[in-house]
């Protein structure tokens, strides 16, 4: 639909629905044909294995990948096979500059599928992969849905950047129905206060088994209520604590968070017990002392990325999970370097959602930093907002950032999304040299 987006936007709603279903029908076999069900069953089997067995199988997979890469991938030829950690860390800019060097000579690039990164680090990247890898990715996604009690082809409502509604459309429906995958595809670009009740009514009529969306989108819907699904899944943005609380209260269900990346190198998923698990059958996750994530994907031989710096940070967690799954635990995924405030004394401060935990009259908020000694808090006010709400935010900011960082407020009607419809809670506009994390 991307090539003909202008034509699509000009169609009446009924014709757009036909186009959505035609696109879904064409992609269905690519997603769920071939080995999909076998992979799905294998992933379910892995969830019953011990941690020792999972880690041993991961090491076998790594050895196979390294042997393959040094033979078939130009960028890796001549590398050591002895130890993964002896390989240098791979930067996104390196791959983006010469992507063809990271393609296996066993694959025809013209027959590969593509995904594109958003380029938030300044290095947009195209990742290529075969249909088999695409089916593997779909299997991982549906296994996580099953953790919430919603197995393959359960009815889902998605609010996650699908451009199915023309940008200038003013009246509902702001959604299109995909009968092949049983999806209600809701636009994340039209979530204005006046449109939210229409979204909510559509969700209640559709009665999905689960809702899936950007945390910011589901949070906005939570302002007017929910539709009582079995589970809610969030992805593609950092899930903030106040967003989780509001979504779970409004939808009357648990939120299951998902972390992945376009480069197909890491998968971290939340279980019913509320813990995050890093799936060792998806990739290898190394955490440097500052939490920097170094990832090696195990399921894309067409373009293997080995010891790849994804630009995110995480914190490990020790122990076992009450859910019984043996995958290692992660305490939290902290977001990108751009999701931190830098203080004049050199600190990087994340998880700034705590500033709003006691504020009751803020519809949305965003923090922008252009100078080390100041942050700008942009706020979409809800009814009842007063200076007392601003005082709470200012007090919480000082507790975390100190007195050397001033807090300035801007009041806006809406907070802009990225081209992909995503919400960024923290936007750092500091010079690149001030954003660099100190290497351990």
C-alpha positions as CSV (number, residue, x, y, z in Angstrom):
1,X,0.0,0.0,0.0
2,X,3.0,2.4,0.5
3,X,3.5,3.0,-3.3
4,X,-0.1,3.8,-3.9
5,X,-0.8,5.7,-0.6
6,X,-2.1,8.7,-2.4
7,X,-4.5,6.6,-4.5
8,X,-5.6,4.7,-1.4
9,X,-6.3,7.9,0.6
10,X,-8.6,9.1,-2.1
11,X,-10.8,5.9,-2.1
12,X,-14.1,5.7,-0.2
13,X,-14.0,3.8,3.1
14,X,-15.5,0.6,1.6
15,X,-12.8,0.5,-1.1
16,X,-10.1,1.2,1.5
17,X,-11.3,-1.8,3.4
18,X,-11.1,-4.0,0.3
19,X,-7.5,-2.7,-0.2
20,X,-6.6,-3.5,3.4
21,X,-7.9,-7.0,3.1
22,X,-6.3,-7.6,-0.3
23,X,-2.9,-6.6,1.2
24,X,-3.5,-8.8,4.1
25,X,-4.4,-11.8,1.9
26,X,-1.2,-11.4,-0.1
27,X,0.9,-11.3,3.0
28,X,-0.8,-14.0,4.9
29,X,1.1,-16.9,3.3
30,X,4.4,-15.1,3.7
31,X,3.7,-14.7,7.4
32,X,2.0,-18.0,8.3
33,X,2.8,-20.4,5.5
34,X,5.7,-22.8,5.2
35,X,7.3,-23.5,8.5
36,X,5.4,-21.1,10.7
37,X,3.4,-23.6,12.7
38,X,6.4,-25.8,13.2
39,X,8.4,-22.8,14.5
40,X,5.5,-21.8,16.8
41,X,5.4,-25.3,18.3
42,X,9.2,-25.3,18.8
43,X,9.1,-22.0,20.6
44,X,6.3,-23.3,22.9
45,X,8.5,-26.3,23.6
46,X,11.5,-24.1,24.5
47,X,9.4,-22.4,27.1
48,X,9.3,-25.7,29.1
49,X,13.1,-26.2,29.1
50,X,15.5,-25.4,32.0
51,X,17.7,-22.3,31.9
52,X,20.8,-24.5,31.6
53,X,19.4,-26.3,28.6
54,X,18.3,-23.0,26.9
55,X,21.8,-21.5,27.4
56,X,23.5,-24.6,26.1
57,X,21.3,-24.6,23.0
58,X,22.0,-20.9,22.5
59,X,25.7,-21.5,22.6
60,X,25.3,-24.2,19.9
61,X,23.4,-21.8,17.8
62,X,26.1,-19.1,18.2
63,X,28.8,-21.5,17.1
64,X,26.8,-22.4,14.0
65,X,26.2,-18.8,13.3
66,X,29.8,-17.8,13.6
67,X,31.0,-20.7,11.4
68,X,28.4,-19.6,8.8
69,X,29.2,-15.9,8.9
70,X,32.9,-16.1,8.4
71,X,32.3,-18.2,5.3
72,X,29.4,-16.4,3.7
73,X,29.3,-12.8,4.9
74,X,32.0,-10.5,3.5
75,X,32.2,-8.2,6.6
76,X,33.0,-11.2,8.8
77,X,35.5,-13.1,6.8
78,X,38.7,-13.9,8.6
79,X,37.2,-13.4,12.1
80,X,37.9,-15.7,15.0
81,X,35.6,-18.6,15.7
82,X,36.7,-19.1,19.3
83,X,34.7,-16.7,21.3
84,X,31.7,-14.4,20.5
85,X,33.0,-11.8,22.9
86,X,36.3,-11.5,21.0
87,X,34.4,-10.0,18.1
88,X,34.3,-6.2,17.9
89,X,31.1,-4.3,18.7
90,X,29.2,-3.5,15.5
91,X,27.8,0.0,15.2
92,X,24.7,0.9,13.2
93,X,26.6,3.5,11.2
94,X,29.0,0.8,10.0
95,X,26.2,-1.4,8.7
96,X,24.4,1.6,7.2
97,X,27.5,2.7,5.3
98,X,28.0,-0.6,3.5
99,X,25.0,-2.8,4.0
100,X,25.9,-5.1,1.1
101,X,28.9,-6.3,3.1
102,X,26.6,-7.8,5.7
103,X,24.5,-9.8,3.3
104,X,25.2,-13.5,2.9
105,X,26.4,-14.7,-0.5
106,X,23.9,-17.5,-0.2
107,X,20.9,-15.2,-0.7
108,X,19.7,-13.2,-3.7
109,X,19.1,-9.7,-2.4
110,X,16.2,-9.2,-4.9
111,X,14.3,-12.1,-3.2
112,X,14.7,-10.8,0.3
113,X,12.1,-8.8,2.4
114,X,13.0,-5.5,4.0
115,X,12.5,-3.5,7.2
116,X,13.6,0.0,7.7
117,X,14.8,1.6,10.9
118,X,13.5,5.0,11.8
119,X,17.0,6.5,11.9
120,X,16.7,8.1,15.4
121,X,20.4,7.7,15.9
122,X,21.2,9.5,12.6
123,X,21.9,6.3,10.7
124,X,18.8,5.0,8.9
125,X,19.2,1.3,8.1
126,X,17.5,-1.2,5.8
127,X,17.5,-4.8,7.2
128,X,17.0,-7.6,4.7
129,X,15.7,-11.1,5.6
130,X,14.2,-14.2,3.9
131,X,10.6,-15.3,4.2
132,X,11.6,-18.0,6.8
133,X,12.9,-15.3,9.1
134,X,9.6,-13.4,8.7
135,X,7.7,-16.4,9.7
136,X,10.0,-16.9,12.7
137,X,9.3,-13.3,13.8
138,X,5.6,-13.9,13.5
139,X,5.9,-17.0,15.6
140,X,7.7,-15.2,18.3
141,X,5.0,-12.5,18.3
142,X,2.1,-15.0,18.6
143,X,3.9,-17.0,21.3
144,X,4.0,-13.8,23.4
145,X,0.3,-13.2,22.7
146,X,-0.3,-16.7,24.0
147,X,1.3,-15.7,27.2
148,X,-1.6,-13.4,27.7
149,X,-4.2,-16.1,26.9
150,X,-4.7,-15.1,23.3
151,X,-3.3,-17.7,21.0
152,X,-2.8,-17.6,17.2
153,X,-5.5,-15.7,15.3
154,X,-7.3,-14.4,18.4
155,X,-9.3,-11.2,17.6
156,X,-7.0,-8.2,18.1
157,X,-7.4,-4.5,18.0
158,X,-4.2,-2.7,17.0
159,X,-3.4,1.0,17.6
160,X,0.2,1.0,16.4
161,X,1.0,3.2,13.5
162,X,-1.0,1.4,10.7
163,X,-1.6,4.2,8.1
164,X,-5.0,2.9,7.1
165,X,-6.8,6.2,7.6
166,X,-6.1,9.2,5.4
167,X,-4.3,11.9,7.5
168,X,-6.8,14.6,6.7
169,X,-9.9,12.6,7.6
170,X,-12.0,14.4,10.2
171,X,-14.8,12.0,11.1
172,X,-14.9,8.3,12.0
173,X,-14.3,5.5,11.2
174,X,-10.7,5.9,12.1
175,X,-10.1,2.2,11.7
176,X,-10.3,-0.6,9.1
177,X,-11.3,-4.2,9.5
178,X,-8.9,-7.0,8.3
179,X,-10.9,-10.2,8.3
180,X,-7.9,-12.4,7.3
181,X,-6.0,-11.8,10.5
182,X,-9.0,-10.8,12.5
183,X,-7.6,-7.4,13.2
184,X,-9.3,-4.1,13.8
185,X,-6.5,-1.7,12.6
186,X,-7.0,1.6,14.3
187,X,-5.1,4.8,13.3
188,X,-2.7,6.1,16.0
189,X,-2.7,9.5,14.1
190,X,-6.2,10.6,14.9
191,X,-6.4,10.2,18.7
192,X,-7.6,13.7,19.5
193,X,-9.8,14.3,22.5
194,X,-12.9,14.7,20.4
195,X,-12.3,11.4,18.5
196,X,-11.5,9.2,21.6
197,X,-15.2,8.4,22.3
198,X,-15.6,7.1,18.8
199,X,-12.6,4.8,19.1
200,X,-13.9,3.5,22.4
201,X,-17.3,2.7,20.9
202,X,-15.6,0.9,18.0
203,X,-13.5,-1.2,20.4
204,X,-16.5,-2.1,22.5
205,X,-18.5,-3.2,19.4
206,X,-15.6,-5.2,18.1
207,X,-15.0,-6.9,21.5
208,X,-11.3,-7.9,20.8
209,X,-9.6,-10.7,22.7
210,X,-6.6,-8.4,23.1
211,X,-5.5,-4.8,22.3
212,X,-2.1,-4.1,21.0
213,X,-0.5,-0.7,20.6
214,X,2.0,2.0,21.4
215,X,1.9,2.7,25.1
216,X,1.1,6.3,24.4
217,X,-1.9,5.4,22.2
218,X,-3.4,2.9,24.6
219,X,-2.8,5.5,27.4
220,X,-4.8,8.1,25.5
221,X,-7.7,5.6,25.0
222,X,-7.5,4.8,28.7
223,X,-8.5,8.4,29.4
224,X,-12.1,7.6,28.2
225,X,-12.4,3.9,29.2
226,X,-11.7,0.5,27.9
227,X,-13.2,-2.6,26.2
228,X,-12.3,-5.4,28.7
229,X,-10.1,-7.7,26.6
230,X,-8.2,-10.7,28.0
231,X,-4.9,-8.9,27.7
232,X,-3.2,-5.7,26.5
233,X,0.2,-5.7,24.7
234,X,2.5,-2.7,24.3
235,X,5.5,-2.3,22.1
236,X,7.7,0.1,20.1
237,X,7.9,2.7,22.8
238,X,9.2,2.7,26.4
239,X,6.3,1.7,28.6
240,X,6.1,4.3,31.5
241,X,4.8,3.3,34.9
242,X,1.9,5.8,34.9
243,X,0.8,4.5,31.4
244,X,0.8,0.9,32.6
245,X,-1.3,1.9,35.7
246,X,-3.9,3.8,33.6
247,X,-4.1,1.2,30.8
248,X,-4.6,-1.7,33.3
249,X,-7.3,0.2,35.2
250,X,-9.2,1.3,32.1
251,X,-9.1,-2.0,30.2
252,X,-9.4,-4.2,33.3
253,X,-6.6,-6.5,32.3
254,X,-2.8,-7.0,32.6
255,X,-0.4,-5.2,30.3
256,X,2.2,-7.4,28.7
257,X,5.2,-5.4,27.4
258,X,7.3,-6.4,24.4
259,X,10.8,-5.3,23.4
260,X,12.2,-5.9,20.0
261,X,14.0,-4.1,17.2
262,X,13.9,-3.7,13.5
263,X,17.4,-5.3,13.2
264,X,15.9,-8.6,14.6
265,X,18.6,-9.0,17.2
266,X,16.8,-9.2,20.6
267,X,13.4,-10.1,22.1
268,X,12.4,-9.3,25.6
269,X,8.9,-10.2,26.7
270,X,6.7,-9.9,29.8
271,X,5.1,-12.9,31.3
272,X,1.9,-13.3,33.4
273,X,3.9,-13.0,36.6
274,X,5.0,-9.5,35.6
275,X,8.6,-10.3,34.8
276,X,10.6,-9.5,31.7
277,X,12.3,-12.5,30.0
278,X,15.0,-12.3,27.4
279,X,14.4,-15.1,24.9
280,X,17.7,-16.9,24.3
281,X,16.2,-18.7,21.2
282,X,15.9,-15.3,19.5
283,X,19.3,-13.8,20.1
284,X,22.2,-13.2,22.5
285,X,22.0,-10.2,24.8
286,X,25.2,-8.8,26.4
287,X,24.9,-6.0,28.9
288,X,27.8,-3.7,29.4
289,X,28.4,-2.2,32.9
290,X,26.4,0.9,32.0
291,X,23.5,-1.2,30.7
292,X,24.3,-0.8,27.0
293,X,22.7,-3.6,25.0
294,X,25.0,-5.6,22.6
295,X,22.9,-8.0,20.7
296,X,23.4,-10.9,18.3
297,X,20.4,-12.1,16.3
298,X,20.2,-15.9,15.7
299,X,17.4,-16.2,13.1
300,X,18.4,-14.1,10.1
301,X,21.3,-15.7,8.2
302,X,20.7,-13.5,5.2
303,X,22.0,-10.4,7.1
304,X,23.4,-11.6,10.5
305,X,24.2,-8.7,12.9
306,X,26.8,-10.0,15.4
307,X,27.5,-8.0,18.6
308,X,25.4,-5.2,17.4
309,X,24.9,-2.1,19.5
310,X,21.2,-1.4,19.3
311,X,21.3,1.9,21.1
312,X,19.2,0.9,24.1
313,X,20.0,0.1,27.7
314,X,18.6,-2.5,30.1
315,X,19.2,-3.9,33.6
316,X,19.5,-7.6,34.4
317,X,17.6,-9.3,37.2
318,X,18.8,-12.4,39.0
319,X,16.7,-15.4,40.1
320,X,13.9,-17.5,38.7
321,X,10.4,-16.5,37.7
322,X,7.2,-17.8,39.3
323,X,5.8,-18.5,35.8
324,X,8.3,-21.4,35.5
325,X,9.8,-20.2,32.2
326,X,13.6,-20.7,32.2
327,X,14.5,-17.6,30.1
328,X,16.8,-15.2,31.9
329,X,15.2,-12.2,33.6
330,X,15.5,-8.5,32.8
331,X,14.6,-5.9,35.5
332,X,13.8,-3.2,33.0
333,X,14.5,-1.9,29.5
334,X,15.4,1.7,30.0
335,X,15.2,3.1,26.4
336,X,17.5,4.8,24.0
337,X,20.3,7.2,24.8
338,X,18.0,9.9,23.4
339,X,15.5,9.0,26.2
340,X,17.7,10.4,28.9
341,X,18.2,13.8,30.4
342,X,21.8,14.9,30.8
343,X,22.6,17.0,33.8
344,X,25.4,19.6,34.1
345,X,27.3,17.3,36.5
346,X,27.4,14.6,33.8
347,X,24.6,12.3,34.9
348,X,22.2,10.5,32.5
349,X,18.7,10.4,34.1
350,X,16.0,8.2,32.7
351,X,12.5,7.0,33.8
352,X,11.3,10.6,34.1
353,X,7.7,9.5,34.1
354,X,7.9,9.7,37.9
355,X,7.4,13.4,37.5
356,X,3.8,12.9,36.7
357,X,2.8,10.0,39.1
358,X,0.9,12.4,41.4
359,X,-0.5,14.7,38.8
360,X,-4.2,14.2,38.0
361,X,-4.9,16.8,35.3
362,X,-2.4,16.2,32.5
363,X,-3.6,14.5,29.4
364,X,-0.2,14.2,27.8
365,X,3.3,15.4,28.5
366,X,6.7,15.5,26.9
367,X,10.1,16.6,28.1
368,X,12.5,18.4,25.7
369,X,16.1,19.2,26.5
370,X,18.0,21.8,24.4
371,X,20.5,22.9,27.1
372,X,22.2,21.1,29.9
373,X,20.8,23.5,32.5
374,X,17.2,23.5,31.4
375,X,14.3,21.1,30.4
376,X,11.1,22.2,28.8
377,X,8.0,20.3,29.9
378,X,5.3,20.4,27.2
379,X,1.9,19.7,28.6
380,X,-1.6,19.0,27.2
381,X,-3.8,20.1,30.0
382,X,-6.9,18.2,31.1
383,X,-9.8,19.9,32.8
384,X,-9.0,21.0,36.3
385,X,-5.3,21.7,35.7
386,X,-3.9,24.4,38.0
387,X,-0.5,25.8,39.1
388,X,-0.5,23.1,41.8
389,X,0.0,20.4,39.1
390,X,3.0,22.4,37.7
391,X,4.4,22.7,41.2
392,X,4.3,18.9,41.6
393,X,6.2,18.4,38.3
394,X,8.7,21.0,39.2
395,X,9.3,19.5,42.7
396,X,9.7,15.9,41.3
397,X,12.1,17.2,38.6
398,X,14.3,18.9,41.2
399,X,14.5,15.8,43.3
400,X,15.9,13.9,40.3
401,X,17.9,16.5,38.4
402,X,19.0,18.9,41.1
403,X,18.7,22.7,41.3
404,X,21.1,23.2,38.4
405,X,18.5,22.2,35.9
406,X,15.7,24.8,35.4
407,X,12.2,23.6,34.5
408,X,10.2,25.6,32.0
409,X,6.6,24.8,30.9
410,X,4.9,25.0,27.5
411,X,1.2,24.4,27.1
412,X,0.1,22.9,23.8
413,X,-3.1,21.5,22.3
414,X,-1.3,18.3,21.1
415,X,2.1,16.6,21.1
416,X,3.4,15.7,17.7
417,X,4.1,12.1,16.8
418,X,7.0,10.8,14.6
419,X,6.4,9.9,11.0
420,X,5.7,6.3,12.2
421,X,3.0,7.6,14.6
422,X,5.2,7.1,17.7
423,X,5.3,9.2,20.8
424,X,8.6,10.3,22.3
425,X,8.4,11.1,26.0
426,X,11.9,12.6,26.2
427,X,13.3,14.5,23.2
428,X,17.0,15.4,23.6
429,X,18.2,18.1,21.3
430,X,21.6,18.4,22.9
431,X,24.7,18.4,20.6
432,X,25.9,14.8,19.8
433,X,29.1,15.2,21.9
434,X,26.9,15.8,25.0
435,X,24.8,12.7,24.4
436,X,27.6,10.2,24.3
437,X,27.5,7.7,27.2
438,X,30.8,7.1,28.9
439,X,32.3,3.8,27.9
440,X,32.9,1.3,30.7
